[in-house]
Amino acid sequence: MKKQAASSRPKWRVLTSYVVPWTAPNTVLNTYQQNGNRLVPYAVVTVLIVLLTAVFWKMDYAFTPVNLALLYLLPVLVSAVRWGLGPSFYAAFIAVIAFDYFFVPPLHRFSVSDVRYFVSFIVYLAVATFTASLAAQLRQRVKEAREREAVTSALYTLSTQVAAATSLDAVLQEIVRHASRTFGLTAAIMLPSDSGGLAVRANMGLNVDGDLTVLDPRILNWVFEHGKMAGFGTGFHRNTSILYVPLKTESTVHGVMCIGTQRPLGMDIEQSRLRVVLALAGLAAVSIARAHYEEEAQIAHLSAESERLRTALLDSISHELRTPLATIIGAATGLADGAGILSAEDQRELLMTVRDGAMRMNRLVTNLLGMVRLESGMLQLNKKWCDVSDIVGVALRQAQDSLQNRRVEVNLSPSLPPIAVDEVLIEQVLVNLLSNAAKYSADRSTICIDSMEYDGVLTLQVRDQGIGISPDEAEKVFDKFYRTNSGKNVPGTGLGLAICKGIVQAHGGEIFAKPGKDLGTTVTVMLPVGDEPDFLPEDSEPMKQEETEPWVQKS
């Protein structure tokens, strides 16, 4: 008998699952299987009592009737803890019958000779009922605690995954995927579309496409408009297998979550499953609201930035255009009104004034067009192998009008290799840097251009002796329309260095500025040299001393 008891124990052990999928049988076969599973605890209880009775009978009078009654409480407690009240009440009833039939005189009869045994039976049943109720309540509470713990852990895992998602569609798809994989819920999330109706944004397991859709558009619209649950297990449109839950935050309904129950019509929804559904819907609603707020904040930021840039652009352009235009108009008017009066020298001076104003306007338009090309992504590099001295020489000639009486020292390493760049754009970078250095430095001051190559990187430096910048402005000077506090009274748009940064970064290089050692500013450009070619173009000869301007000193 002991061997049989030991061998039968694994047959009736029930493994508890913390998260039970929300599915229910809807076929006759599954119904029979479920009924069979319900009978297993009763069969196990019967076998256990039979084994206990056989053991007690075999040991004869080793136990008193009181001991036997207490020992018969063991199957009651075990069944209450393992399977609940039903099997425990059944165990108590079978135990009383076995105790009366085998151990209460007259034996092997269901009659009782002593009335006191009736009192014992009643007390036994009362004690068994009370202990079974306590054990069943304890079992239920343990089960609920484990389910809540599992649900909380799963929701926490989902929330961390949702927080790491980069887009709203990824968030919603992760929610329905988690609902299907962890909780056994088939789900779909419907959000408003551009056409005015509700469209599927995420789906896992529900048939929501085509004519075979299981969703009712009328219920969807009603839930979205009223912000209340409807469908399976609720008071509205309950004769359906779909539960419709509004995705709601405060007073705003963002969409509808549809849950497939796969249950017979008319059954009520379990509270534990309902808590899971509401938690998923709440997480989806918060995610949608967060995405909307982030989008609105980004739009507001872009609008504010666009307005700031527009205002700065208008202010800069209006000032920069008004000054040269006034100069040109004044000089042209003087030439027209002073015909026959002005000397040749005066006329030449007025013409030079017109030319300087036109060149200033040309630089402004060039910078604006360059910024537009950079911002629109239309900048295309036409790289070819160039000599650094040629680029510097062309830039010096183009910046001659801006430099005026300032002295330029060019210090180029004699072993500079050719570099693969767009020479026109790099020349524009040097022209902007030279013009910027001349603009913020005094007349007859010195501007230095240094160049060297180390480990495949060409370094160009432009140093001036001007008003300089503060250390905290070293990065800001490359922002569009930024003007330093010390240079706000100097004419300019604040686009020159921003264009330089865009061109240098397009070449895969770096550009940065820093205050000079004693005074002025040093701007450094670092460009990758690339693999050296086998030969140089014929026009890529180093800049000779006699080809430079008289105000340029080269070392």
Backbone torsions as a table, in degrees:
resi	resn	phi	psi	omega
1	MET	NA	-38.7	179.4
2	LYS	-66.9	-37.3	177.7
3	LYS	-63.9	-40.6	179.2
4	GLN	-64.0	-41.9	179.4
5	ALA	-63.1	-40.7	-179.2
6	ALA	-68.6	-38.0	-178.3
7	SER	-76.6	-23.3	-177.5
8	SER	-86.0	-13.2	-174.5
9	ARG	-63.1	-45.1	179.3
10	PRO	-61.8	-20.7	-177.6
11	LYS	-71.2	-24.6	-176.3
12	TRP	-117.5	9.9	175.7
13	ARG	-71.8	131.5	-178.4
14	VAL	-106.4	126.2	177.7
15	LEU	-88.6	124.8	-176.1
16	THR	-85.7	131.5	175.1
17	SER	-103.4	130.6	-175.9
18	TYR	-71.5	-37.1	-179.1
19	VAL	-120.8	113.4	-177.1
20	VAL	-96.9	124.0	178.2
21	PRO	-58.1	144.3	-177.3
22	TRP	-85.3	73.4	176.3
23	THR	-133.4	156.1	179.5
24	ALA	-142.8	152.6	-178.8
25	PRO	-67.6	136.7	175.7
26	ASN	-131.5	20.5	175.9
27	THR	-128.8	161.1	-179.2
28	VAL	-64.8	-40.2	-179.6
29	LEU	-60.8	-46.8	-180.0
30	ASN	-65.2	-32.7	178.0
31	THR	-64.1	-45.1	177.5
32	TYR	-61.9	-39.8	-179.9
33	GLN	-64.4	-41.5	179.4
34	GLN	-66.3	-41.5	177.7
35	ASN	-61.9	-37.6	177.4
36	GLY	-64.3	-39.3	177.5
37	ASN	-66.3	-32.9	178.4
38	ARG	-67.8	-28.7	-178.4
39	LEU	-81.0	-14.9	-177.6
40	VAL	-60.3	-46.4	179.8
41	PRO	-60.1	-38.7	180.0
42	TYR	-66.2	-39.4	177.8
43	ALA	-65.8	-40.9	-179.9
44	VAL	-65.2	-41.9	178.3
45	VAL	-61.5	-43.0	178.9
46	THR	-60.2	-47.6	179.4
47	VAL	-61.0	-41.8	-178.4
48	LEU	-63.7	-42.7	179.3
49	ILE	-67.5	-38.6	177.0
50	VAL	-61.3	-42.6	179.4
51	LEU	-65.1	-43.3	177.7
52	LEU	-61.8	-42.9	179.8
53	THR	-62.2	-41.5	178.7
54	ALA	-64.0	-40.2	179.1
55	VAL	-64.9	-45.7	-179.7
56	PHE	-63.4	-39.1	-179.0
57	TRP	-68.4	-36.1	-179.0
58	LYS	-68.4	-35.6	-179.0
59	MET	-82.0	-0.8	174.5
60	ASP	57.8	-117.4	-172.4
61	TYR	-100.7	31.9	177.5
62	ALA	-70.1	-24.2	-179.8
63	PHE	-117.0	143.9	172.9
64	THR	-80.9	163.3	178.0
65	PRO	-56.1	-34.7	178.7
66	VAL	-65.3	-43.3	178.1
67	ASN	-61.9	-40.7	-179.8
68	LEU	-63.4	-41.5	179.7
69	ALA	-62.5	-39.2	178.6
70	LEU	-68.9	-40.2	179.2
71	LEU	-65.9	-30.9	177.6
72	TYR	-70.4	-9.6	174.6
73	LEU	-75.5	-19.0	-178.8
74	LEU	-59.6	-48.8	177.3
75	PRO	-60.8	-32.5	178.6
76	VAL	-63.6	-47.1	-179.2
77	LEU	-65.5	-43.1	-179.1
78	VAL	-62.4	-46.7	-179.3
79	SER	-66.2	-36.0	179.0
80	ALA	-66.3	-40.9	-179.4
81	VAL	-71.0	-38.3	-174.3
82	ARG	-84.2	-38.9	-169.8
83	TRP	-129.2	-9.6	176.2
84	GLY	107.9	-165.1	-171.7
85	LEU	-71.1	-42.0	-175.7
86	GLY	-55.3	-59.0	177.9
87	PRO	-60.9	-32.3	-179.7
88	SER	-69.4	-41.7	175.6
89	PHE	-63.0	-39.7	177.2
90	TYR	-62.1	-41.0	179.1
91	ALA	-64.3	-40.4	178.8
92	ALA	-63.6	-42.9	-179.4
93	PHE	-64.4	-47.2	-179.9
94	ILE	-65.1	-36.5	179.6
95	ALA	-65.6	-39.8	177.6
96	VAL	-63.6	-43.1	179.4
97	ILE	-63.0	-45.1	-179.3
98	ALA	-65.1	-41.5	179.9
99	PHE	-62.9	-41.7	-179.8
100	ASP	-69.0	-40.4	-172.7
101	TYR	-75.2	-37.7	-172.7
102	PHE	-102.3	-21.6	-171.1
103	PHE	-128.0	-4.9	179.7
104	VAL	-108.0	124.3	179.2
105	PRO	-65.2	147.2	-11.0
106	PRO	-69.5	138.0	-177.7
107	LEU	-68.8	155.2	178.1
108	HIS	57.6	29.0	172.6
109	ARG	-138.8	154.3	179.2
110	PHE	-93.1	15.7	175.8
111	SER	-98.6	155.3	-177.7
112	VAL	-123.0	126.1	-178.4
113	SER	-83.4	-28.4	-178.8
114	ASP	-108.3	124.8	-177.6
115	VAL	-65.3	-24.1	-178.6
116	ARG	-63.4	-24.5	178.2
117	TYR	-68.2	-29.3	176.2
118	PHE	-62.2	-40.9	176.8
119	VAL	-62.4	-40.6	179.3
120	SER	-62.6	-42.3	178.7
121	PHE	-61.8	-42.9	-178.9
122	ILE	-65.0	-43.4	178.5
123	VAL	-64.1	-41.1	179.0
124	TYR	-59.9	-47.6	179.9
125	LEU	-62.7	-38.5	179.5
126	ALA	-65.5	-46.1	179.0
127	VAL	-63.4	-42.1	179.6
128	ALA	-62.7	-42.4	179.3
129	THR	-63.6	-44.1	-178.2
130	PHE	-64.8	-48.7	179.9
131	THR	-65.9	-36.2	177.9
132	ALA	-65.2	-40.3	178.7
133	SER	-63.3	-44.8	179.4
134	LEU	-63.2	-44.4	-179.9
135	ALA	-64.8	-39.2	179.1
136	ALA	-66.7	-39.8	177.0
137	GLN	-63.8	-42.1	177.4
138	LEU	-61.7	-43.2	178.7
139	ARG	-61.7	-43.3	-179.3
140	GLN	-64.7	-40.5	179.7
141	ARG	-67.7	-39.2	176.7
142	VAL	-63.4	-42.0	179.1
143	LYS	-63.3	-45.2	179.3
144	GLU	-64.6	-39.1	178.8
145	ALA	-64.1	-41.0	178.6
146	ARG	-66.8	-40.8	178.2
147	GLU	-64.1	-42.6	178.5
148	ARG	-63.7	-39.9	178.2
149	GLU	-63.6	-43.5	179.8
150	ALA	-65.5	-42.0	179.5
151	VAL	-65.1	-43.5	178.9
152	THR	-62.2	-43.4	178.4
153	SER	-63.2	-42.6	179.8
154	ALA	-66.0	-41.1	178.9
155	LEU	-67.3	-35.5	176.9
156	TYR	-65.1	-44.2	176.6
157	THR	-59.7	-42.6	178.8
158	LEU	-63.8	-41.4	-178.4
159	SER	-64.1	-38.2	177.0
160	THR	-66.6	-38.5	177.4
161	GLN	-68.2	-38.0	178.7
162	VAL	-66.6	-39.5	-179.6
163	ALA	-65.0	-28.7	-179.5
164	ALA	-85.1	-11.5	-179.7
165	ALA	-68.9	149.0	-174.5
166	THR	-100.7	-14.4	-177.9
167	SER	-138.8	160.7	-179.1
168	LEU	-65.6	-41.0	179.5
169	ASP	-61.7	-39.8	178.0
170	ALA	-65.2	-37.9	178.7
171	VAL	-63.9	-49.1	-177.6
172	LEU	-65.5	-40.2	179.5
173	GLN	-66.0	-35.7	177.9
174	GLU	-67.0	-34.8	179.9
175	ILE	-66.8	-49.1	-178.9
176	VAL	-69.2	-33.1	177.2
177	ARG	-66.7	-40.8	178.5
178	HIS	-68.0	-37.5	177.9
179	ALA	-62.6	-37.5	-179.8
180	SER	-76.6	-43.7	-174.5
181	ARG	-74.9	-38.0	-173.6
182	THR	-95.8	-43.3	-174.0
183	PHE	-105.4	-2.7	179.0
184	GLY	70.0	28.2	-177.9
185	LEU	-106.3	126.7	169.9
186	THR	-82.7	129.9	-170.0
187	ALA	-143.6	154.7	173.1
188	ALA	-144.5	145.1	179.3
189	ILE	-116.2	125.3	-178.4
190	MET	-110.5	128.7	178.1
191	LEU	-125.3	156.8	178.8
192	PRO	-60.5	139.9	180.0
193	SER	-107.6	173.8	179.4
194	ASP	-66.3	-25.8	-179.1
195	SER	-77.7	-9.1	177.4
196	GLY	108.0	-19.3	179.6
197	GLY	-97.1	-168.6	178.0
198	LEU	-100.2	130.5	-178.9
199	ALA	-122.9	155.7	-178.8
200	VAL	-75.0	125.2	175.5
201	ARG	-108.3	-22.4	177.2
202	ALA	-155.3	141.8	-176.2
203	ASN	-150.7	141.4	175.7
204	MET	-149.5	97.5	172.8
205	GLY	98.3	-15.7	-179.8
206	LEU	-95.7	141.7	175.6
207	ASN	-86.7	101.3	-174.6
208	VAL	-119.0	7.7	-177.5
209	ASP	-113.2	148.1	173.0
210	GLY	75.1	-164.1	-177.2
211	ASP	-76.7	-16.0	-177.0
212	LEU	-92.2	15.2	-178.6
213	THR	-62.0	143.6	179.4
214	VAL	-93.1	-1.9	-178.0
215	LEU	-90.4	142.2	179.4
216	ASP	-99.9	115.3	-178.6
217	PRO	-59.9	-33.0	-179.9
218	ARG	-65.1	-42.8	178.8
219	ILE	-67.5	-39.4	178.5
220	LEU	-58.0	-49.6	-179.0
221	ASN	-65.3	-37.2	-179.4
222	TRP	-65.4	-44.9	179.4
223	VAL	-64.4	-40.4	-178.7
224	PHE	-67.9	-35.9	-178.7
225	GLU	-77.9	-38.3	-174.0
226	HIS	-97.1	-16.6	179.1
227	GLY	69.3	30.6	-179.2
228	LYS	-126.9	153.8	177.8
229	MET	-71.4	151.6	177.2
230	ALA	-151.5	167.5	178.3
231	GLY	98.2	-146.9	-172.6
232	PHE	-55.2	127.7	173.7
233	GLY	76.2	7.3	-179.5
234	THR	-114.4	-177.1	-179.7
235	GLY	-88.7	-2.2	-178.5
236	PHE	-123.3	123.2	177.9
237	HIS	52.7	49.0	-175.1
238	ARG	-73.8	-16.5	-178.2
239	ASN	-83.5	57.0	176.5
240	THR	-149.2	158.2	-178.7
241	SER	-92.9	6.5	-178.9
242	ILE	-111.9	135.4	173.6
243	LEU	-102.5	125.3	-178.6
244	TYR	-105.2	118.8	-176.6
245	VAL	-118.5	125.7	178.2
246	PRO	-72.7	139.7	174.1
247	LEU	-91.3	96.8	-166.7
248	LYS	-125.7	135.6	171.0
249	THR	-126.7	119.0	-175.8
250	GLU	54.8	-112.7	-176.8
251	SER	-106.7	7.2	-176.2
252	THR	-107.6	128.8	175.1
253	VAL	-100.8	117.3	-175.8
254	HIS	-92.8	-21.2	-177.9
255	GLY	174.4	-164.5	-177.8
256	VAL	-135.4	134.1	172.8
257	MET	-102.6	128.3	-178.2
258	CYS	-108.4	126.0	-177.8
259	ILE	-114.9	124.7	176.2
260	GLY	-86.2	120.8	-175.9
261	THR	-93.0	-29.6	-177.4
262	GLN	55.7	41.6	-179.0
263	ARG	-120.5	158.6	174.8
264	PRO	-60.9	150.3	-178.7
265	LEU	-65.8	145.7	174.2
266	GLY	92.3	-8.1	179.4
267	MET	-80.5	153.4	-179.8
268	ASP	-87.8	155.2	-179.4
269	ILE	-84.1	140.3	178.8
270	GLU	-73.3	143.1	-178.0
271	GLN	-66.6	-36.9	178.9
272	SER	-64.2	-42.5	177.4
273	ARG	-67.4	-35.8	179.9
274	LEU	-64.7	-38.9	177.6
275	ARG	-62.6	-39.5	178.0
276	VAL	-64.0	-45.1	-179.4
277	VAL	-61.7	-45.4	-179.6
278	LEU	-64.9	-36.8	177.5
279	ALA	-64.8	-43.5	177.8
280	LEU	-63.8	-43.2	179.3
281	ALA	-64.2	-40.9	177.8
282	GLY	-63.0	-41.2	178.0
283	LEU	-65.1	-41.0	177.4
284	ALA	-64.2	-42.9	-179.6
285	ALA	-63.0	-43.7	179.2
286	VAL	-64.2	-38.9	179.1
287	SER	-64.8	-43.0	178.7
288	ILE	-64.5	-44.0	179.4
289	ALA	-62.5	-41.7	178.7
290	ARG	-62.3	-41.9	178.6
291	ALA	-63.3	-40.7	178.8
292	HIS	-65.4	-43.0	179.9
293	TYR	-65.3	-39.9	178.1
294	GLU	-64.6	-39.7	178.2
295	GLU	-65.2	-43.5	178.6
296	GLU	-64.9	-39.8	178.1
297	ALA	-64.6	-39.0	178.8
298	GLN	-66.8	-41.8	178.2
299	ILE	-63.4	-42.6	179.0
300	ALA	-63.7	-40.3	178.6
301	HIS	-64.7	-44.1	179.1
302	LEU	-64.4	-39.2	178.5
303	SER	-64.4	-44.1	178.9
304	ALA	-64.6	-42.4	178.5
305	GLU	-65.0	-41.4	178.2
306	SER	-62.8	-40.9	178.6
307	GLU	-66.0	-40.6	178.5
308	ARG	-63.8	-44.5	178.9
309	LEU	-65.2	-38.2	179.1
310	ARG	-63.9	-43.6	179.3
311	THR	-64.2	-44.5	179.2
312	ALA	-64.0	-38.7	179.5
313	LEU	-65.5	-44.7	179.6
314	LEU	-63.8	-42.9	179.1
315	ASP	-62.5	-45.2	-177.6
316	SER	-67.2	-46.8	-176.8
317	ILE	-66.6	-41.6	-179.2
318	SER	-61.0	-40.6	179.5
319	HIS	-71.6	-44.9	-176.7
320	GLU	-69.1	-31.7	178.2
321	LEU	-81.6	-36.2	-176.5
322	ARG	-64.7	-40.2	-176.9
323	THR	-65.4	-53.7	179.0
324	PRO	-67.4	-32.9	177.5
325	LEU	-64.3	-42.8	177.9
326	ALA	-62.6	-38.5	178.4
327	THR	-65.0	-44.4	-179.8
328	ILE	-64.8	-44.9	-179.7
329	ILE	-62.5	-42.7	179.5
330	GLY	-63.0	-45.5	-179.8
331	ALA	-65.6	-42.6	179.7
332	ALA	-64.7	-39.7	177.8
333	THR	-64.0	-41.5	177.6
334	GLY	-62.2	-39.8	177.8
335	LEU	-65.3	-40.5	-178.3
336	ALA	-70.1	-42.9	-177.1
337	ASP	-78.3	-24.1	-177.0
338	GLY	-101.0	20.9	178.2
339	ALA	-61.0	127.3	-179.2
340	GLY	84.9	-10.1	-179.5
341	ILE	-105.5	-44.4	-177.3
342	LEU	-72.7	145.0	176.1
343	SER	-76.4	170.6	179.6
344	ALA	-63.8	-35.7	179.4
345	GLU	-67.6	-40.7	178.2
346	ASP	-65.7	-41.3	178.6
347	GLN	-63.0	-40.6	178.8
348	ARG	-63.7	-39.0	179.4
349	GLU	-65.0	-40.3	177.9
350	LEU	-66.6	-37.8	178.1
351	LEU	-65.5	-38.7	177.3
352	MET	-65.0	-34.4	176.9
353	THR	-64.2	-43.0	177.0
354	VAL	-61.6	-42.4	-179.8
355	ARG	-63.2	-43.4	-179.7
356	ASP	-63.5	-40.7	178.0
357	GLY	-63.9	-40.8	179.2
358	ALA	-66.5	-39.2	178.3
359	MET	-65.0	-37.4	178.4
360	ARG	-65.0	-41.5	176.6
361	MET	-66.1	-35.5	179.2
362	ASN	-65.1	-41.1	177.2
363	ARG	-63.3	-39.7	178.8
364	LEU	-62.3	-47.6	-179.5
365	VAL	-64.3	-38.8	178.7
366	THR	-61.9	-44.1	178.9
367	ASN	-63.7	-41.8	-179.9
368	LEU	-64.0	-44.5	179.0
369	LEU	-65.3	-37.8	177.2
370	GLY	-63.7	-40.9	178.5
371	MET	-65.6	-38.7	178.2
372	VAL	-62.7	-41.8	178.9
373	ARG	-64.2	-39.4	178.9
374	LEU	-68.0	-44.5	-176.9
375	GLU	-69.3	-32.5	-177.1
376	SER	-87.9	-5.4	-178.9
377	GLY	75.7	15.9	-178.8
378	MET	-88.2	-0.7	-178.3
379	LEU	-72.0	120.8	179.2
380	GLN	-120.6	129.0	-177.4
381	LEU	-85.6	134.2	174.8
382	ASN	-112.0	77.4	-173.6
383	LYS	-75.6	142.0	170.6
384	LYS	-156.8	163.3	-177.0
385	TRP	-74.4	126.1	-175.4
386	CYS	-130.9	154.6	173.8
387	ASP	-91.5	135.4	-175.7
388	VAL	-63.2	-38.6	-178.5
389	SER	-64.3	-34.3	176.9
390	ASP	-64.5	-44.1	-179.6
391	ILE	-61.7	-43.2	-179.8
392	VAL	-65.5	-41.2	-180.0
393	GLY	-62.8	-44.3	179.1
394	VAL	-64.7	-41.5	179.7
395	ALA	-63.6	-38.7	178.7
396	LEU	-64.8	-40.7	179.0
397	ARG	-66.4	-38.1	179.7
398	GLN	-70.4	-30.5	-177.6
399	ALA	-94.0	10.2	-175.9
400	GLN	-59.5	-41.2	-178.7
401	ASP	-65.6	-36.3	179.7
402	SER	-73.3	-35.6	-177.0
403	LEU	-71.0	-35.9	178.8
404	GLN	53.4	-115.7	-173.6
405	ASN	-93.4	9.7	-179.2
406	ARG	-79.4	146.3	-177.8
407	ARG	-96.4	135.8	-177.4
408	VAL	-115.8	126.7	175.0
409	GLU	-107.2	124.2	-179.1
410	VAL	-110.1	119.3	-179.7
411	ASN	-119.2	96.3	-178.7
412	LEU	-109.1	134.1	176.8
413	SER	-66.1	135.3	-177.4
414	PRO	-67.5	-15.7	-176.8
415	SER	-107.7	30.5	179.7
416	LEU	-69.7	130.3	177.9
417	PRO	-81.8	163.3	171.7
418	PRO	-66.1	156.0	-175.4
419	ILE	-130.9	139.9	-179.2
420	ALA	-90.2	100.7	-179.3
421	VAL	-143.8	169.9	168.7
422	ASP	-85.5	102.9	-170.4
423	GLU	-62.4	-33.7	-179.8
424	VAL	-64.2	-44.1	-178.9
425	LEU	-70.3	-41.0	178.4
426	ILE	-66.1	-36.1	173.7
427	GLU	-61.8	-38.9	177.4
428	GLN	-64.5	-36.4	177.0
429	VAL	-61.2	-47.8	-179.2
430	LEU	-65.9	-38.2	177.9
431	VAL	-62.2	-43.8	179.0
432	ASN	-64.1	-41.5	179.6
433	LEU	-66.1	-41.6	178.4
434	LEU	-66.4	-42.8	178.6
435	SER	-63.3	-40.8	178.8
436	ASN	-64.6	-41.2	179.2
437	ALA	-65.5	-40.2	178.7
438	ALA	-68.6	-35.2	-176.2
439	LYS	-65.6	-36.7	-174.3
440	TYR	-103.6	13.4	177.7
441	SER	-123.6	159.2	-176.1
442	ALA	-75.3	160.2	177.6
443	ASP	-65.6	143.8	179.8
444	ARG	67.2	16.0	172.3
445	SER	-84.5	175.4	-174.6
446	THR	-108.9	135.6	173.5
447	ILE	-118.1	129.3	-176.0
448	CYS	-110.7	138.6	173.0
449	ILE	-118.4	117.6	179.7
450	ASP	-117.0	145.2	179.8
451	SER	-147.5	140.1	176.3
452	MET	-155.8	164.0	179.3
453	GLU	-128.5	134.8	178.0
454	TYR	-148.5	126.3	174.8
455	ASP	55.0	44.1	175.3
456	GLY	77.6	13.6	179.7
457	VAL	-125.9	125.9	176.9
458	LEU	-91.7	129.7	-179.9
459	THR	-114.4	126.2	175.5
460	LEU	-118.1	131.6	178.3
461	GLN	-125.7	136.2	174.5
462	VAL	-119.5	115.2	-177.6
463	ARG	-115.5	136.7	177.0
464	ASP	-126.2	173.9	179.2
465	GLN	-117.9	40.1	-175.8
466	GLY	-89.7	-152.1	-174.7
467	ILE	-75.8	-18.1	175.3
468	GLY	76.0	179.3	178.7
469	ILE	-132.0	160.4	175.9
470	SER	-85.1	156.2	-178.2
471	PRO	-58.6	-34.1	-178.3
472	ASP	-76.8	-6.9	176.9
473	GLU	-99.9	1.9	-174.3
474	ALA	-62.2	-34.2	178.8
475	GLU	-91.7	-31.8	-176.4
476	LYS	-67.7	-26.3	-175.8
477	VAL	-64.4	-16.5	178.8
478	PHE	-92.6	2.0	174.8
479	ASP	-79.8	150.8	-180.0
480	LYS	-63.9	134.2	174.7
481	PHE	64.7	14.8	179.1
482	TYR	-82.4	134.1	176.6
483	ARG	-123.9	134.9	178.9
484	THR	-69.7	156.9	-179.3
485	ASN	-63.8	-35.7	-178.3
486	SER	-81.6	-11.3	-176.7
487	GLY	-117.4	18.1	-178.3
488	LYS	-69.4	-23.7	178.9
489	ASN	-84.3	-2.6	177.7
490	VAL	-91.7	131.3	-179.3
491	PRO	-60.0	142.4	178.3
492	GLY	164.7	161.5	-179.2
493	THR	-102.3	-15.9	-176.1
494	GLY	77.7	23.0	-179.0
495	LEU	-106.7	-19.3	-172.7
496	GLY	-59.6	-52.1	-178.9
497	LEU	-70.2	-31.9	176.1
498	ALA	-62.9	-39.4	177.9
499	ILE	-68.0	-40.2	177.5
500	CYS	-58.9	-43.2	-179.9
501	LYS	-63.0	-43.5	179.9
502	GLY	-63.1	-41.1	-178.8
503	ILE	-68.5	-44.2	-178.9
504	VAL	-64.5	-43.3	178.6
505	GLN	-65.5	-32.4	176.4
506	ALA	-64.5	-26.8	176.7
507	HIS	-86.5	1.8	-178.3
508	GLY	80.4	20.6	-178.1
509	GLY	-109.4	-169.7	179.9
510	GLU	-132.5	153.6	175.4
511	ILE	-142.8	136.4	179.0
512	PHE	-152.9	158.8	-178.5
513	ALA	-124.2	155.7	176.3
514	LYS	-155.1	155.0	177.5
515	PRO	-64.5	148.0	176.6
516	GLY	-69.2	168.6	-178.8
517	LYS	-62.9	-49.5	-179.5
518	ASP	-105.7	-46.4	179.6
519	LEU	-157.0	169.7	178.0
520	GLY	81.2	-167.5	-176.4
521	THR	-135.6	144.3	175.6
522	THR	-117.6	122.2	177.1
523	VAL	-110.0	126.7	-176.1
524	THR	-114.6	130.9	177.0
525	VAL	-116.4	127.9	179.3
526	MET	-121.1	121.6	-177.1
527	LEU	-125.7	139.6	175.1
528	PRO	-70.0	134.8	-177.9
529	VAL	-74.7	-41.3	-174.9
530	GLY	86.1	177.8	178.8
531	ASP	-70.1	131.5	-177.4
532	GLU	-69.7	134.9	-179.2
533	PRO	-75.0	165.5	179.7
534	ASP	-71.0	-30.4	-179.7
535	PHE	-148.8	159.2	178.7
536	LEU	-99.2	152.8	173.3
537	PRO	-62.6	157.6	-177.1
538	GLU	-62.6	-31.7	-177.1
539	ASP	-87.8	7.7	-177.0
540	SER	-101.1	51.6	177.6
541	GLU	-91.0	149.1	-178.7
542	PRO	-60.8	150.1	179.8
543	MET	-70.9	122.3	-178.7
544	LYS	-84.4	160.2	-176.5
545	GLN	-63.6	-38.2	-176.2
546	GLU	-74.4	-12.7	180.0
547	GLU	-84.7	-12.1	-178.8
548	THR	-82.2	163.4	178.7
549	GLU	-74.1	158.0	-176.9
550	PRO	-64.3	-22.4	-179.3
551	TRP	-89.7	6.5	179.7
552	VAL	-106.1	128.3	173.8
553	GLN	-108.8	128.9	-178.2
554	LYS	-118.9	137.3	179.0
555	SER	-130.9	NA	NA
